[in-house]
Amino acid sequence: MKHTVIGFGEVLWDLLPEGARIGGAPLNVCYHLNKTGLNSFIISQVGKDELGDKILSEIKNLGVNADYLIQIPHYPTSTVEVSLDAKGSPKYTIVENVAWDYISFNQGVACQIAKADAFVFGSLVARNQHSYQTLLKYVSSSTYTVMDVNLRFPFYTKEIIFNLLHHVDLLKINDEEINIIGKWAGIESEDELAICKYLIATFPKMKEILLTKGSQGALYYSSDIIVRIGIYEVQVDDTIGAGDSFLAAFLAKKLQGEQIQTCMEEAALVSAFVASKSGANPIYSKDDLINFKKTHILKKPLQ
């Protein structure tokens, strides 16, 4: 039987220099989970407008189940202006008061979340109280909750992030975000292991942390094991969605019962492939990943 993962949060158009690309962290995760053979569903909202119609069509093409994605008349479909620096790292200008800011609770959806193998969300969706309160209801139904920290200024507060952390089993975070949380916790040094240890100790439900560190690789942390992984040497097109694909590949392997080392190796592979392409959701097959692995070198992790 296929594993099922349900994502919750923003669905939008990334307005890149070369044109609009479908995106949103939870949708990106769902797409890459689908590529591994898992069932993925996205809970979100788009407007009853042309951009919303196009998103629904595009999501079907991506293979993500859109049964829980609805169109509403009062708010527009989300767009994000994206600019890239010389290294392909994105800067986002995110429009407010869009359809996914007002996601309403549905008891039937909550029942499906309770049956799913994992429930995945990003913290950006909590910027609006309406979607935030819906999220809090949904996490109470989840048996395995995964949170991707998305600190996009000015759409976050310490209070909301710390409240969400109480509900999380697996935390995905990057190197910039973990240092912000470390400062909130009063940890003066940028000691990633000290901050991970603090998070596990402070939030008892949390058992695992995935820390992505860009060119320095990634780290898996739990009370029992620490695993580091390097990066593949690639020509980066842009890094949009690379972290989302890392999380998806790791989660898929974990749900399939693989060892953490194997999960991290797969995550490094998929995220490097995505970074070598334009946009968060490039079209690819298993053969593309196999060929990519044959022609690229996985560097040793930096300690």
Secondary structure as UniProt FT lines:
FT   STRAND          4..8
FT   STRAND          12..16
FT   TURN            17..18
FT   STRAND          19..23
FT   HELIX           25..35
FT   TURN            36..37
FT   STRAND          39..47
FT   HELIX           50..62
FT   TURN            67..68
FT   STRAND          69..72
FT   STRAND          78..84
FT   TURN            86..87
FT   STRAND          90..94
FT   HELIX           99..102
FT   HELIX           107..115
FT   STRAND          118..122
FT   HELIX           123..127
FT   HELIX           129..139
FT   TURN            140..141
FT   STRAND          145..148
FT   TURN            153..154
FT   HELIX           158..165
FT   TURN            166..167
FT   STRAND          170..174
FT   HELIX           175..184
FT   TURN            185..186
FT   HELIX           192..202
FT   TURN            204..205
FT   STRAND          208..212
FT   HELIX           214..216
FT   STRAND          218..222
FT   STRAND          226..229
FT   TURN            240..241
FT   HELIX           242..255
FT   TURN            256..257
FT   HELIX           260..275
FT   HELIX           286..295
//
